[in-house]
Amino acid sequence: MKLVPIGIAMLGDERRTVMDRVESKCKYQIEKFADILRNKIEYINGTKPEIVVAPKIISSIKDSKEVGEYFLSKGVRILVLLYYIWNYPYLVWPLVDIVGKDKPILHVSNNEGLYPGNVGLLATDGALRQAGLRTHRLIGDLDDPKLQDEVVKWIIAAEAYVSLRGQVYGMYGGHSMGMETGYFHMIPIQKTFGVTVYQIDQLWLVKEMEKVPEEEVEKGFKWLSELLGDRIKYDGKALTPEKLKMQLRLYLAMKKVNEEYGFDFCGIKGQRELSEHVVIPDIAEMLMNDPYDWNGPKEPFVCATEADSLGALTMQILKYISRGLPVLFADVRLYVPEKDIWVFVNSGEHASFYASYSLDPKVNFRKITLWPAEEMYFPAGGASVEFDSDPAEMTFARLGIRDDKLYMVIVRGDAIDLPEEEKKKIKEQTNPTWPHMFVKLKASYEEFINVFPANHIHGIPGDHVKELVYFCQIAGIKPIVLGEDKKRFLPPLWEQLK
């Protein structure tokens, strides 16, 4: 995954008589903090962000400039200011002005009377906020696991925000079937995230499919056949070996074009051109989003069905927040009032990872069946992917836009299991050949339906509400947290002053 370096600096006292006594303690604290970050922050594929420690404690204007230039030379794009003693607040400005005021800034201080770092924090960050900077503050003992957890959550959020800068979304076709919540809104997205889009017609993929090496298709077909056996439900019409191989060709063609163009994530229109005249993209979408294919482990590559651009962007954010896991894409398909559960379904877009949340395809594919695509919707045919997600705690989110202003709806929930007869009855109301997640949201039906911005929802395993709130605050967009979790968060200063 693309990650950016994190710079750690500490402001000191201008008086040399003071620094001679405490400088060694300050250096110990900053190295201790750096080691915490090195040990605690790791992504699913083993990637770790580079931790850059300032070569000196900043005790003069000259020091501040030198540390700023050092960070600039190391590519630092996230700044953590550590406080251990009283400091001279004005010394922060040369550093911040050189590194850049647009960089996320976290202030972390001890809470001691003898060494009042929190006094220096409030004085220094107070100056930055006066100038309109959006910053965050954490105070506590560096050995406290709660403080360490908060720091890690902030770092993960900051990495998600900064790493998006310069990324390009590859859109195959346009937004599907007139779904206007799927537009790529250039101005607010570019201004907020620094992300752009390049649109390629789906015909390009069709032509690239013709160039895919036959041996690679056969390799993928053998892999799927061995994993699934008689759970590939060939019918001689909509689903044949040839149709399944065509879906694998689409995956390989899209993978090749993504690499050649340098796309960071993508979306594919599918309906109606591919689904009526070529093949449905379900298998291709699943494999793009999965952490593996027949060539072994790989980084999940976000691919949104129906070229849902805000959906793809939400997924890319969630991928970073989860440290590289596949991201769920689903329709908000059905509410079951007697059980107060939601049924999240989509025609194959679920990554197979969500069957059992494993990085091993053999574990996930035990639950998967490939069915013939439903002719009414998908006359070109191909395989639809079917499974029920295992139980898990989930965090769901979706970017929305109102009057050119981006916001994000965030809600936790539990993917649950149900008795087989109940699941069968519910699936007959949706589509039994598609993947399903049965979800108990930690928010009421009324609250959810009142604010949710689109028909597509996205999610990752675990509780990641805090990271997403941090992300939104760093990006300057409104987080709308639903249910019991909204009580956990106070609006930041810049929201209170609007």
Secondary structure, 3 states (H helix, E strand, C coil): CCCCCEEEEEECCCCHHHHHHHHHHHHHHHHHHHHHHHHHCCCCCCCCCCEEECCCCECCHHHHHHHHHHHHHCCCCEEEEEECCCCCHHHHHHHHHHHCCCCCEEEEECCCCCCCHHHHHHHHHHHHHHCCCCEEEEECCCCCHHHHHHHHHHHHHHHHHHHHCCCEEEEECCCHHHCHHHCCCHHHHHHHHCCEEEEECHHHHHHHHCCCCHHHHHHHHHHHHHHHHHHECCCCCCCCHHHHHHHHHHHHHHHHHHHHHCCCEEEECCCCHHHHHCCCCHHHHHHHHCCEECCEECCCCCEEECCCHHHHHHHHHHHHHCCCCCCEEEEEEEEECCCCEEEEECCCCCCHHHHCCCCCHHHHHCCCEEEECCCCCCCCCCEEEECECCCEEEEEEEEEEECCEEEEEEEEEEEECCCHHHHHHHHHHCCCCCCEEEEEECCCHHHHHHHCCCCEEEEEECCCHHHHHHHHHHHCCEEEECHHHHHHCCCCHHHHCC
